[in-house]
Amino acid sequence: MIIAFRNILTVDWALRHSVWLCVIGAGLLSLLGVYAIDLGTHGVPESGLLPITPEGVVLKQLVFLGVGVFAAAALCLPHYRWIRLCIWPAAIVVLGLLVFLLIPFVPSSIVRPRNGARAWIDLGVTDFQPAELAKIVFVLVMADVLRYRESQRTFLGLIGFGLIAAVPMVLISLQPDMGTALLFIPSVFAMLFVSGAKWRHLSIVVLCALLAAPAAYPFLKPYQKKRIVGLIQMMEDPRKGAHDINYQMVTARTLAGSGGVWGQPEPKARSLIRYNRLPERHNDMIFPIIVCRFGLAGAVLVGFLYALWFTGAYLTASLSRDPFARLVVTGLMAFIAGQAFVNIGMTIGLLPVVGVSLPFVSYGGSSMLSSWIMTGLIVNIGLRRQVRFHRPSFEFDPVPYDPDDAHLPQRIVPARRGEGVRA
């Protein structure tokens, strides 16, 4: 019966698959995050069998973790080709939710603004952030569009894919949530590059964006301008604005620096965290809490666990022969990598504070759920036997195809839409 069930699902659960590195990395990061949230919310060490106090936001985070793991496990059951059938209906639903957030007459009991952003829908027991789901659906849409195309090989062909990315980015920016919107950029570039886009074309796009960036400054919100100014002030003087615009960044750096190499004992770490009063210490500013408790060794540990996750995802993508599967893994990797880089960068003063959570670690149901759904999709792909094409995916003949020369052995006939095995 077990063999028949496995044959129906076409899943190979053998531990030899490198994709299990993603599960291990995600699990350890999530548990580390629960402990760090407890450090940030309970000032006095609690005695008991558990290293945490399972109440308040800590208990909620444990529930979020359980829901995320369950969702990831459920996504492993159907073949990812079946998931492809739901992509476009899911895209319509997500776009509808993003537009719903921007409707001004929706009561605050449903769309509750936080820090000036209308980014969450109140579900009663918890809040839901549609932008987190939009990241996953966007990767699936881009993978479905790119899997059999060659238009990304030309500079003008990149415009269409940029317009696809612009739709969710604009809607999320209007909330406003500039930090989440910017995370779409590395994902787009990574997927285009893996699908065969040329380096010189992507470099031109980046150069044009950098040259045009100053022109966007007048359109930023006042608080966004202050964060950029505050970062420039910190570059001049690390303590400048410590009691004003840079209070959060200076406090975060102070807490992180207090950890030294090996960190502080737990009672002292809890006291330092409590009396420094770091805003959002259980959410966006969770990384300094870990460094305060475990020091530089804790920062290295966080980097190692992310590297473990990325290694499993990278090996899964590199071994995949299905263009759709390879693009999905690439896009999800870019989102996690970009989000982790931005969060850690802003907490140590290298980037302006943009309100981006640390994947798997920060408090939040939407963030935890989306991170584990991404992991579940990668595991789904890694556990399936990949089909083989008559040529490797996304390799293009530099010479245009000529049917009269098809009989020559040195020619490679480029794959066209509809040829070969379809995913």
N, C-alpha and C positions, 0 to 999 in steps of 0.2 A: 504493500500500500504506500509506503514511504517513497519507494522508487517510482511508482506511478505518479504520485503527487509531484515529485521532482521533475519528472518528464513533462508534466503539464505546464509547470512554471518555467521550464528550461533554465533552471538555476543550478549552479555548481557551488555548494557552500564550503568547499575545501578551504582549509586555512592557508594554503599555499599562495592564495591571491594577495597581491600587494595592497589591494584596496582596504584590507583590514587595518592597515596603518592609519587610514583616515578615521576609522571607528575608535581606535585606541587614542589617537591624538585628541579627537573631539571629546571623548569621555573624560580624559584626564584634565583637559582645559575646563570643562564644565564643572567638575568637582572642585578644582582649584578656585573657580569663580564663586562657587557657593561658600567656600571657606572665607574668601576675601570679602564677600558681602557681609558675612557674619562679623568679620573684623571691623568693617566700616559702620555697622549699625548697632553693635553691642559694645558699650564702652568698658564694661566690667566682665572679666573672664568668668564663664559659667562652669560649674563643676558638674560632671555627669559622664555617662558612657560615651557620648558623642563629642567630637571636637567643635561642634557648632550648637547653637541654640535654635532648634527647629520651630521658630515662631516668627510672625510678622513677614517681612519681605524675604527672609531666608526660607520659610516654609513655602511661600509663593514661588520662589525660584526653583525649589525642589519639584514642585508640581509642574512648573513650566518645563523643567528638564525631562520629567517623565512623559509629558505630552509630546515633546520634541522627539524623544527616542521612539515612542510608539508610532509617530507619524513617519519617521525614517524607516522603521521596520515594515510598516504597511506599504510604503513606496517600493520596497524591494520585491514585493510579490508579483505584481503584473510586469510583463516585459516592457521595457521602455518604448518599444514601438507602439504599444497600446496607449501609452501616455501621450504620444505624439498626436493622437486623435483628439485630445482635449485641449490642445494648445490654443487654438484660435478662440473657442468659447471662453477659455480662461482669460485670454487677453481682453476680450470685450468686457468681462466682469470687472477685471482690475482697472481698466480705464474708466468704467462707470463709477467705481469707488473713489478713484482719484478726483474725478469731476465732482462727485458728491461732497467731498471735503471742502471744496471751494465755493459751494452754494451759500450765499451770505445769510439766508433766512432759516437755515437749519438750526434748530435750538441747541444751546450749549450743553444740554443734557445728553445729546447724542454725539455731537462733535465738540469736544471740550478743548479749547485752546490751551496750549502750554508754552510758556515763554514766548508768546506771540505767534505761535505756529499752530495751524489747524491741520494736524497730521494724524490724529487718533480718533477712532470711533469707539464710543463707550458701549461695551457689551454687557454692562452690569457687573459681572464677576471680575472682569479685567478689561483692559483697553486693547484695541487692535490697530496696528499701523499698516495700512495698505501698501505703503512704499516698500516694506520688506517683502511682501508677496510679489510686488511689481518687479523686483530684481530677478526673481526666479523665472517668472513668466517671460520677461524680456530676453533672457538667455535662451529659453526654449524657442521663442519666436525667431530670434536671429539665427539659431542653429537650423531651424526648419527652412528658413529663406536661403541660407548660404550653402546648404549641403550639396547642391548640384549646379551652382552658378559659377561663372567665370568673370562676371562684370566687375568684381572687386579687383581684378588685375589691371584695370585702367583707372586713371585719376578721376575722371568724370563719373565712373561707376561707383566710386565711394560716396557720392552725394546721396544716393538713395538710401544707403545704410545709415548715413548720418541723420537723415530725416526720420528714420524709424526710431533711432535712439533719442532724437529731440522731443518726441511726443511725451514719453514719461518724464524726461528731464525737465521740460517746461512745466508740466503739471505739478511736479514735486517742488520745483523752485518757487512756484506761486504760493505754496503753503504758508510761509517759506521754509524750506529745508534744503539749503544750498549744499550742505555736507553730503547728504544722501544722493542728491542729484549728481554731484561730481563723481560719485563712485561708478557711474555708468561708463565714464570715459575709458578707464583702463580695460574694462570688460569688452567694449567695442573694439578697441585696438588689438587686444589679444586674439579675439575671434577672427578679425579680419586678417591678421598676420598668419594665423594657423591655416586659414582657408586659402591662402595664396596671394594675399595683397603684397605689393612690393614695398620694400623698405623706403625707397626714395619718395614714393607717393605719401606714405604715412608720415615721413619726416617733414614733408612740405606742409601737411595739415597741422602738425605740431608747431612748426615755426610760425605759420599764419595765426594760430590760436594765441601763441605767446605775444606776438606783435599787437594783436587786437585786444588782449586782456586789459591794458590800461583804459581802453575806451569803455569798458563795462563798469569801471569803478563808480561813476556818478549814478548808476542805476541800482547800486547796492542799498540795502536798508541801513539806517544810521548805526544800529548796533553791529552790523557786519563791517562797516567802515572802522568803527572803534576797535574791533578785534585786530584788524590789519595794522592799524596805527599802534596798538598795544604791542604787537609782535615786533614792530620796528623799534619801539622804545626799549624793549627788552634786549634787543641786539646791541643797543648803545649802552645800556646799563641794566644788568640782570635784576636789580631791585626797583627799577623805575616803574611807577604805577602799581606798587605792591598793595596799596590800600585803596586802589580804584579799579581801573579797567583790567589790570593784570593780577588782581588778587588771586584768582583761581589758578593761573599758571604758576605764579610764584609759590603759592602754598603747595601745589602739587610737586614742584621741583624740590621744595624744602623737605617734604615728607619722603620723597624718593631718596634724596641725599642722606637722610638720617639713617637709612638702612645699611649704609656702608657696603662691605663686601659680603658678609654672611647674614645680615639682617639683625633685627632687634628681638629680644625675647617677647613672647606673646603678651604678657601683662604691660610691658613698656610700650610695645607697638600699639596696643589698643588705646593706651593713654595718649600717645602722640597723635593718633588719628582722631581721637575724640576732641582734644583741646585745640587742634589746629583748625577744626571746623571747615574742612575742604568741601565745597559744594559738589553735589552729584558724585560723592565718593563711592557709592555703591553702583553707579551707573557708568557714565562716560569716563570718570576719573578713577576707575578701578585699578589701573596699572600701577600708579604710585602706591596704592595700598599694599599690593603684592611686593613691591620693591622695598617698602618700609619694613615689612615683616621678614622677608627672606633676602634682602640686599641684592647686590649685583648677581649673586647666584640665582635668585628668583627670576630676575630679568632674563638670564641665560636659559633658565628652565622654560619660561614662556616661549622664548624663541625656538627652543628645541622642539617643543610640542607642536608649534605651528609648522616647523620644518618637517616633522613626522607626518602631519596631515597633508602637506603639500607633496611630500615624496609619494605617498600612496595615490594621491590624485594624479600626479604627473605620470607615474608608471601606468596607471589605468588609461590615461589619454594616449600615451605613446604606444601602448599595445593594442589600441582599438583600431580596427580597420573600417569601421562604420563612420562616415563623415559626420553624421548627426551626433553620434555619441561622443566623438572626439571634440566637437565644438561645444557641446553642453558642458563637458568636464572643464574645458579651457575657460569658458565664460564664468563658471562658478568659482574656479580657482582665482581668477582675476578679481572677482568681487570680494572674496575673503581676504586676499592679499592686500588689496587697496584699502579695505576697511581697517584691517589690523595696522597697516602702516600709518594711516591718517590718525587713528586713535592714539597710538603710542607717540607719534610725532607731536601731536598737540599737547599731550600730557607732560612732555619733557621740554616744551618750549621751542620746538623746531618748526611748528606749524601753528597757524591761528586756531583758536578754539571754534570748532564748527558743529559740535554736538553729534558726534558719531560714536556709537558704542563699540566695544571690543568683542568680536565674535566669540560665542560660546562662554564668555567670561562675565560680561556686564549683565546687570539685572535687567530683565525685560522679557515679557512673554513673546512678543512678535519677533524680536531679535533671536531669541533662543530657538523658536520654532523654525524660522527661516534658515538658520545655520544648520540645524539638523535635517531639514528637508533637503538642503543642498548636499549634505553628506549622504542621505538616503538615495538620492538620484545617482551620485557617483558610485555607491555600492551596487545599486541596481545594474549599472553599466558594467562594472568590474566583474560581476558574477555571471555574466552572460558570455557564451562563446561567440566571438566576433566573426562575422562573415568576411570572406576574402574577395576583393575585387580583382579584375584582371590587371590592375595596376594600383600602386599605393594611392591612398586618398590625397587629394589636393596637390598632386604633382602634375605640372603642365608642361607641354612641349613648347620650347621657345620659338619653334618654327610653326607657322600656321599650318593647319592640316590641309593636305592636298590629296584628294582621292586617287589621282593618277600615280602617286608615289607610295600608295599604301602597301604595295607588294614588296617594297624594299625592307630588308631586315633591320636597318639602322633607324627606321622611322618608328615612332611610338604614337599610336593612334590615341588622341585625347578622348577621355570619357565624356559622353554627352548625356544630357538629361534623358533618363529612361533606359540607358544601357546598363548592363551589368545587373548585379543583385541590388535591389532597392531595400533601403532600411525601413 
